[in-house]
């Protein structure tokens, strides 16, 4: 194993997460027959082993237990997180409660933001503040209601001062978010803002480079009902909070949403004639 304390901590946290899910034991594969693994390879081996265990021992079993009762499956994930999750430092930095996600568990469209803000932390629901009101308007412009989509965040606890979630915080929450995606099985995921897009896609590109196209996305460690890897389309657009700061970009965000609408076969509602 790497002597890098950061890598060792990350590996311990990842293995502890799998143990808490009831998956294990996990064994480190001997590498004497090949060149010694570097830090990245060691972490990749542990992650691959954990994800394989999740697929074989965890994911398929709890999904099968509840059939297609997606509310029950989501409740299992929420119960495993627990009401007072202590898996990362956000638990000790002032968060009030877990903000799990909300919406239709059978939704074809899922939005993923960055993290809860003050209003979300107070109410326990994502996107309920000013940015949430704008997101509601964006959803309505697509011909949908908020209750017809599913909304979640990269992290489920409010970062202090609404700062950007740090890498270790995102990675700690990621397995739960991936499982939510597996349960919901949306046709399209829309990443709201650079933080969500970069974490989901594993890239460090600019918003300009990430927008305007679909990505083939398969959440790591997830399986579809028939056992094959679940996949969907992923699009990137601006975060509603950014649009509140720079309303000029609303037209660009609307282009992104129109691309999603076309893929899903949605039609924008007709506006009432002026003066009516």
C-alpha positions, 0 to 999 in steps of 0.5 A, a space after each residue: 500500500 502507498 505510504 502517502 497518508 492521504 491515499 491511505 486515509 482515502 482507502 480506509 474510508 472507502 473500505 469502511 464505507 463498504 463494510 458499513 454497507 455489509 459488503 466484505 471482507 475485501 482482500 488486497 490482491 497480491 502484486 508480486 507477479 507484476 511491478 509494484 502498484 503506485 498510489 493511483 493503481 492501489 486506489 484503483 484496485 481497492 475501488 474496483 474491488 469494492 465496486 465489484 463487491 457492491 455489484 455482486 453482494 449489495 446492489 443486486 440483492 437489495 434491489 431484488 428484495 423490493 422489486 420495482 418499489 423504488 420508494 422502498 429502495 431509496 428509503 434503504 439508501 437513506 437509512 444506510 446514510 443515517 440521520 446523523 452521518 459522520 462519514 466526512 468532515 461536513 458533519 462537524 462543520 455546521 450542517 443541520 441535516 441530511 438533504 437526500 433528494 426529492 421527486 418522482 422515483 420513476 422520473 425520466 429526468 434527474 437534476 444534480 446540483 452542487 450541495 445544499 444551501 442554508 434554506 435546503 439545510 433548514 428544510 431538508 430538501 434540495 433547491 428550495 431557496 432562490 435558486 430552487 425557485 428558478 429551477 422550478 421555473 426552468 422545469 416548468 418551461 420544459 413542460 414538466 412539474 417539479 414533482 415529475 423530475 428527481 432532484 439531488 446534489 453531489 453532497 448531501 450536507 451543506 458546506 460551511 458558508 456555501 463553499 464548493 464541496 471538497 474532493 473528499 466530501 464529494 467522493 464520500 457521498 458519491 456511492 449513495 448518489 450513484 445508487 440513487 441514480 440506479 434506483 431512479 434509472 432516468 433517461 437523462 441526468 442534467 448536471 447543474 453547474 461545474 462542480 456537479 459536471 466535473 464530479 459526475 464526468 471525472 473531467 476538469 473542463 470549462 463549462 463552455 467545453 462541457 455544455 452543448 452535447 450529451 455524454 453517455 453516462 454509466 454510474 460506477 458500481 450500478 446495475 440495471 434490473 436485468 444485471 447489465 450496467 445501467 447507462 443514460 445520457 448526461 447533459 451539462 448546464 449552468 447552475 440556477 444560482 449562477 443564472 441569478 448572478 448572471 441572467 444573460 446566460 439564461 438563454 444559453 441554459 435554455 438551449 441546453 434544456 431544449 436539447 434535453 427536451 428534444 431527446 425526451 420528446 417534451 414540448 414547451 407549454 404555449 404562452 398565453 397571448 399578451 393582454 389575455 
